Structure formats: C-alpha cells, structure tokens
Amino acid sequence: MNKRRRRDVDQLQVLGEAGSTATVYAVVFQGTNAAIKVMWIDKDSHNDEKSIRHEANIHKQVDEHPNVVSLFAICVEEDRGILVMERCDRTLGSWIKAATRCPSRREIVYMMRDLLLALEFCHRRRIVHRDVKPYNILMDADGHLKLADFGLASQFVSDAEAAQGRNVTAAYATIWWRAPELFLHDEQARVRLTYSYPVDMWAAGCVFAEICTRRPLFRADTNTDLFLLVLGALGAPSKTHWPDGYLAAYILYCRLLVFGRIPHQFRFLAHIVGDEGLDLVRSLVAWAPHERITATQALAHPFLSTKDHD
C-alpha cells in the first residue's frame, strides 16, 4: 500500500464513509464541486479492480436519471480505485438523524417518489441495487433524493432471469433493511431461495417507515433478531403463499415460529401517514417477494399522489 498516497487524500474534506474500505471526499473536478469515492485495494479489503469496474459499469448505466447520483469518471490504480461523482453534502440518513420533528406528508411523498423513481429506472435496466438504505441515498441542496453506492448492485442478463430470480448465496444488504429471502438464507442450502427486484422494494418500505418515524423499522444485530422483529410485525410467513420461505423459516427458527402475540402490522404508523400510507408500507414490507408491489405500482399508489401537494 502506498502510505504517501493515502496521506494525500486524508488531507481532503471527508464527506463520509462508504463501508469499511472506502471513503468519500469533497473535491473540485473540472471546475465543478464533486465527490470522489476512494476504494483502497489491499489484502484487508474486498476491493479489487474487477469489483470496482463492475460498480462503475452498473452505476454508469443509470446515472443519467435525476434521482441517481451522476458518475463523472473512474480511475483504477495499483492500490486504489477512484469514482468521481456528483457531490451531495448529506445523506437521507444524516437528514433523518438531524430531524427534530416528523416530516409532513408532502415531504414524505416527494422523498418516496424520488427513491421509487430511481428504483424504477434501475429495475427497467434489469439492475437490482441490493443495498438500499438511508445512508446510500443522498440529498442535494434542493432536498431531492439521489440513489448512490452501487457496490453490491447486480444486473440480470434478461427479463426472464429477473422473473425467475437468482439463488441467494450470501446475506446481501445491510441488516436493518435486509429482505426475508436474504436473511432466511441457509448456508447449508437446505432450501434454495431466490432474489430479484423485491429485495429493493422491501428496503424501500423500511426506508419509508424510517422517514416517517425517524427510527429504523427493524433495528436488529443478527438475522435471528431480524426474524423475530419481522415476526412481530407480520406474523409467520404463509406456508401457502410462500412455501419456500416458510420452509426456510421452519428449518432455521422452528421454535420461534410459535408466536403468541398478535402482529402489529405497522399500525403505529397510522397516525402519521393515515390508512393510505399504512396500506403502502404493508404492500412493500411483505414476507413473500411476489406479494410486494413493484416500484411502478408504488408510484401509482394513492398515498404518493402529488395532486394535493403541488
């Protein structure tokens, strides 16, 4: 590792961390305020030239959308990869953390529309982000949201593959926003679960609730903790509606499936978003992937209508 080069970038203004092996800095690029994401390549990181170019390639396919952070340039050197991007000085996560009040319905509607428009654009290009969370969603000076960090993103080769889904081979996504088909992954492969765009829709539903309450919907430290929190919200997965998911849950957590409490079904959100908002979160945060609405369907949901807010 070139320690001098690392000291050079350490003198720049840090905007934030991108995982444990990358840092985002403020720079001026061709006369424009920009940000650089520096990913160090060494034996202690998962970064390599192939993964960095993979991230840049996927990001570049969607960066023309106004709700996706623009990617200006990429440079891969011996010990680091650099992505030069549009600069936004805060994330949705930092905005939520600093908020002193619950947002208005108008604010919620416009933020969720920004996120869903970005996801709709990605999904139309057969890209699943796989790590949607408030700290991977940037906010510009006008309050518009922009999806960022495509380091875990994956692209399907065809619509047929996307419809079928890919086998889950690891617990992708950050745990608080991780969908059931991911946290029910069994390393011994006793049940094969697949994933596709619905993992992003589950995460979008979690982000929706977090915007409303300023707290993560499922604040868990382990997959078992997460399973119990989701169980408390939704009850047990249906053997009829999602047999593979039910079987995976039974194999991993058979004793926990005997659940005595009545699931809350997110009723605590009703006083913030009303019945329409409650219906939206329930349509996104559902056990079975095929029961979650798509980004296009979510954008047409009555709660997200802008006619009363323009």
C-alpha positions as CSV (number, residue, x, y, z in Angstrom):
1,M,0.0,0.0,0.0
2,N,1.3,3.5,-0.8
3,K,1.1,5.3,2.5
4,R,2.1,8.6,1.0
5,R,-0.8,8.5,-1.4
6,R,-3.2,7.6,1.4
7,R,-1.9,10.6,3.4
8,D,-2.5,12.8,0.3
9,V,-6.3,12.1,0.2
10,D,-6.5,12.2,4.0
11,Q,-5.9,15.9,3.7
12,L,-9.2,16.4,1.8
13,Q,-12.5,17.1,3.3
14,V,-14.2,13.9,4.3
15,L,-17.9,13.7,3.3
16,G,-18.5,10.2,4.7
17,E,-17.6,6.5,4.7
18,A,-18.8,4.0,2.2
19,G,-18.5,0.8,4.0
20,S,-15.3,-0.1,5.8
21,T,-12.9,0.1,2.9
22,A,-13.9,3.3,1.1
23,T,-14.1,7.0,1.9
24,V,-15.9,9.8,0.1
25,Y,-14.1,13.2,-0.1
26,A,-15.1,16.6,-1.4
27,V,-13.1,17.8,-4.5
28,V,-13.4,20.2,-7.4
29,F,-13.5,18.3,-10.7
30,Q,-13.2,20.3,-14.0
31,G,-14.4,23.4,-12.2
32,T,-17.4,21.7,-10.6
33,N,-17.9,20.7,-7.0
34,A,-17.7,17.0,-6.9
35,A,-17.0,14.0,-4.7
36,I,-14.5,11.2,-5.0
37,K,-15.1,7.7,-3.6
38,V,-11.7,6.2,-2.9
39,M,-11.6,2.5,-2.5
40,W,-8.3,1.1,-1.3
41,I,-7.1,-2.1,-2.8
42,D,-5.2,-4.3,-0.3
43,K,-5.3,-7.6,1.4
44,D,-7.6,-6.3,4.2
45,S,-10.4,-5.2,1.8
46,H,-12.8,-6.9,-0.6
47,N,-11.9,-4.3,-3.2
48,D,-10.1,-5.3,-6.4
49,E,-10.0,-3.9,-9.9
50,K,-12.8,-6.2,-11.2
51,S,-15.3,-5.2,-8.4
52,I,-14.5,-1.5,-8.8
53,R,-15.1,-1.6,-12.5
54,H,-18.2,-3.7,-12.0
55,E,-19.6,-1.0,-9.7
56,A,-18.7,1.8,-12.1
57,N,-20.2,-0.1,-15.1
58,I,-23.6,-0.6,-13.4
59,H,-23.7,2.9,-12.0
60,K,-22.9,4.4,-15.4
61,Q,-25.9,2.7,-16.9
62,V,-28.4,4.6,-14.7
63,D,-26.6,7.8,-13.8
64,E,-28.4,10.0,-16.3
65,H,-31.6,9.7,-14.1
66,P,-32.1,12.8,-12.0
67,N,-32.6,10.7,-8.9
68,V,-29.4,8.8,-9.3
69,V,-26.0,10.3,-8.4
70,S,-24.1,11.3,-11.6
71,L,-20.8,9.4,-12.2
72,F,-18.3,11.7,-14.0
73,A,-15.1,9.5,-14.2
74,I,-13.4,6.4,-12.9
75,C,-9.7,5.7,-12.3
76,V,-8.2,2.4,-11.1
77,E,-4.6,2.5,-10.0
78,E,-2.4,-0.1,-8.3
79,D,-3.5,0.5,-4.8
80,R,-6.9,2.3,-5.2
81,G,-9.9,2.8,-7.3
82,I,-11.5,6.3,-7.6
83,L,-15.0,7.2,-8.7
84,V,-15.6,10.9,-9.4
85,M,-19.3,11.7,-8.7
86,E,-21.8,14.4,-8.3
87,R,-21.4,16.0,-4.8
88,C,-24.2,16.0,-2.3
89,D,-23.2,17.1,1.2
90,R,-25.7,15.0,3.2
91,T,-27.5,11.7,3.1
92,L,-31.1,10.8,3.8
93,G,-29.7,9.0,6.9
94,S,-28.0,12.2,8.2
95,W,-31.1,14.2,7.5
96,I,-33.3,11.7,9.5
97,K,-30.8,11.8,12.3
98,A,-30.8,15.6,12.5
99,A,-34.6,16.0,12.2
100,T,-36.3,17.4,15.2
101,R,-39.8,16.6,14.0
102,C,-41.7,14.1,11.9
103,P,-41.8,15.2,8.3
104,S,-45.0,16.4,6.7
105,R,-47.0,14.2,4.4
106,R,-45.8,16.4,1.5
107,E,-42.2,15.9,2.4
108,I,-42.7,12.1,2.8
109,V,-44.5,11.9,-0.6
110,Y,-41.8,13.7,-2.5
111,M,-38.9,11.9,-0.9
112,M,-40.5,8.5,-1.5
113,R,-41.3,9.4,-5.1
114,D,-37.6,10.3,-5.7
115,L,-36.5,7.0,-4.3
116,L,-39.1,5.0,-6.2
117,L,-38.4,6.8,-9.5
118,A,-34.7,5.8,-9.1
119,L,-35.5,2.2,-8.3
120,E,-38.0,2.0,-11.2
121,F,-35.3,3.3,-13.6
122,C,-32.8,0.7,-12.2
123,H,-35.2,-2.2,-12.5
124,R,-36.1,-1.3,-16.1
125,R,-32.5,-1.8,-16.8
126,R,-32.5,-5.1,-15.0
127,I,-30.4,-3.7,-12.2
128,V,-31.1,-4.6,-8.6
129,H,-29.4,-2.4,-6.1
130,R,-29.3,-4.8,-3.1
131,D,-28.3,-2.2,-0.5
132,V,-31.0,0.4,-0.4
133,K,-30.7,2.3,2.9
134,P,-30.8,5.9,4.1
135,Y,-27.0,6.3,4.0
136,N,-26.9,5.2,0.4
137,I,-29.4,7.8,-0.6
138,L,-28.0,11.3,-1.0
139,M,-29.9,14.6,-0.7
140,D,-29.0,17.6,-2.8
141,A,-29.3,21.3,-1.8
142,D,-32.9,21.4,-3.0
143,G,-33.9,18.4,-0.9
144,H,-34.1,15.9,-3.9
145,L,-33.0,12.4,-3.2
146,K,-30.4,10.6,-5.3
147,L,-29.6,6.9,-5.1
148,A,-25.9,6.1,-4.7
149,D,-23.4,3.3,-3.9
150,F,-23.8,0.5,-6.5
151,G,-21.1,-1.6,-4.9
152,L,-23.5,-4.5,-4.2
153,A,-25.7,-4.0,-7.3
154,S,-26.2,-6.8,-9.7
155,Q,-27.6,-6.9,-13.2
156,F,-29.8,-9.7,-14.7
157,V,-28.9,-10.8,-18.2
158,S,-32.6,-11.0,-19.3
159,D,-36.1,-10.2,-18.2
160,A,-36.6,-14.0,-17.9
161,E,-33.7,-14.3,-15.4
162,A,-35.1,-11.4,-13.4
163,A,-38.5,-13.0,-13.3
164,Q,-37.0,-16.3,-12.1
165,G,-34.6,-14.7,-9.7
166,R,-31.1,-15.7,-8.8
167,N,-30.1,-18.1,-6.0
168,V,-29.3,-16.4,-2.7
169,T,-25.7,-17.2,-1.9
170,A,-25.0,-14.6,0.8
171,A,-26.9,-12.3,3.1
172,Y,-26.6,-9.2,0.8
173,A,-27.8,-5.8,2.1
174,T,-27.3,-4.1,5.4
175,I,-29.1,-6.0,8.1
176,W,-31.8,-3.4,9.1
177,W,-33.0,-3.2,5.5
178,R,-32.4,-6.9,4.6
179,A,-35.4,-8.7,2.9
180,P,-36.6,-12.1,4.2
181,E,-35.3,-14.0,1.2
182,L,-31.9,-12.8,2.2
183,F,-32.0,-13.1,6.0
184,L,-33.6,-16.6,5.7
185,H,-30.6,-17.7,3.6
186,D,-29.4,-21.1,4.7
187,E,-25.6,-21.6,4.2
188,Q,-26.1,-25.3,4.1
189,A,-28.5,-24.8,1.1
190,R,-31.2,-27.0,2.6
191,V,-33.7,-24.6,0.9
192,R,-32.8,-22.6,-2.1
193,L,-34.3,-19.1,-2.0
194,T,-34.1,-16.7,-4.9
195,Y,-33.9,-12.9,-5.1
196,S,-34.8,-10.2,-7.6
197,Y,-36.2,-6.6,-7.5
198,P,-38.4,-7.3,-4.5
199,V,-35.4,-7.0,-2.2
200,D,-35.2,-3.4,-3.1
201,M,-38.9,-2.9,-2.6
202,W,-38.7,-4.4,0.9
203,A,-35.8,-1.9,1.7
204,A,-37.8,1.0,0.2
205,G,-40.7,0.1,2.6
206,C,-38.3,0.1,5.5
207,V,-36.9,3.5,4.4
208,F,-40.5,4.8,4.1
209,A,-41.2,3.9,7.7
210,E,-37.9,5.3,8.9
211,I,-38.6,8.7,7.2
212,C,-41.9,8.8,9.0
213,T,-40.8,7.9,12.5
214,R,-37.1,8.8,12.4
215,R,-36.2,5.3,13.6
216,P,-35.2,2.2,11.8
217,L,-38.2,-0.2,11.3
218,F,-36.2,-3.3,12.1
219,R,-33.2,-2.5,14.3
220,A,-31.5,-5.9,14.6
221,D,-28.0,-7.1,15.3
222,T,-28.3,-10.6,13.9
223,N,-30.5,-12.4,11.4
224,T,-32.3,-14.1,14.3
225,D,-33.1,-10.7,15.9
226,L,-34.3,-9.5,12.5
227,F,-36.5,-12.6,12.1
228,L,-38.1,-12.0,15.5
229,L,-38.8,-8.3,14.7
230,V,-40.4,-9.2,11.3
231,L,-42.4,-12.0,13.0
232,G,-43.7,-9.4,15.5
233,A,-44.8,-7.2,12.6
234,L,-46.2,-9.6,10.1
235,G,-46.7,-12.9,11.9
236,A,-45.3,-16.1,10.5
237,P,-44.8,-16.5,6.7
238,S,-47.6,-18.3,5.0
239,K,-47.0,-21.9,4.0
240,T,-49.5,-21.4,1.2
241,H,-48.4,-18.0,-0.2
242,W,-44.6,-18.6,0.1
243,P,-43.8,-22.3,0.7
244,D,-40.0,-21.9,0.2
245,G,-39.8,-19.1,2.7
246,Y,-42.0,-20.9,5.2
247,L,-39.8,-24.0,4.9
248,A,-36.6,-21.9,5.3
249,A,-38.0,-20.2,8.4
250,Y,-39.1,-23.6,9.8
251,I,-35.6,-25.1,9.3
252,L,-33.8,-22.1,10.9
253,Y,-36.3,-21.0,13.5
254,C,-38.9,-23.7,14.1
255,R,-39.1,-23.0,17.8
256,L,-39.6,-19.3,17.2
257,L,-42.5,-19.8,14.8
258,V,-44.7,-20.5,17.8
259,F,-45.6,-16.8,18.3
260,G,-48.2,-15.9,20.8
261,R,-48.6,-12.1,20.2
262,I,-50.8,-10.6,17.5
263,P,-48.6,-9.0,14.8
264,H,-48.8,-5.2,14.9
265,Q,-48.9,-4.8,11.1
266,F,-47.3,-1.4,11.4
267,R,-50.5,0.1,13.0
268,F,-48.2,2.6,14.9
269,L,-47.7,4.4,11.5
270,A,-51.4,5.1,11.0
271,H,-51.4,8.4,13.0
272,I,-48.6,9.7,10.8
273,V,-49.5,8.5,7.3
274,G,-53.2,7.5,7.6
275,D,-54.8,4.5,6.1
276,E,-53.3,5.0,2.6
277,G,-49.8,5.3,3.9
278,L,-50.3,2.2,6.1
279,D,-51.5,0.3,3.0
280,L,-48.4,1.4,1.1
281,V,-45.9,0.1,3.8
282,R,-47.8,-3.2,4.0
283,S,-47.6,-3.5,0.3
284,L,-43.9,-3.1,0.3
285,V,-42.9,-4.9,3.5
286,A,-44.4,-8.3,2.9
287,W,-42.9,-11.8,3.6
288,A,-43.4,-13.2,0.1
289,P,-41.4,-11.4,-2.6
290,H,-44.1,-11.8,-5.2
291,E,-46.6,-10.1,-2.9
292,R,-44.6,-6.9,-2.8
293,I,-45.6,-4.2,-5.2
294,T,-43.1,-3.0,-7.9
295,A,-41.6,0.5,-8.0
296,T,-44.0,1.4,-10.8
297,Q,-47.0,0.1,-8.8
298,A,-45.9,2.0,-5.8
299,L,-45.6,5.3,-7.7
300,A,-49.2,4.9,-8.7
301,H,-50.3,4.3,-5.1
302,P,-52.9,6.9,-3.8
303,F,-50.6,7.9,-0.9
304,L,-48.0,9.1,-3.3
305,S,-50.3,11.2,-5.5
306,T,-48.9,14.7,-5.9
307,K,-52.1,16.3,-7.0
308,D,-52.8,17.6,-3.5
309,H,-49.3,18.8,-2.8
310,D,-48.3,20.8,-5.9
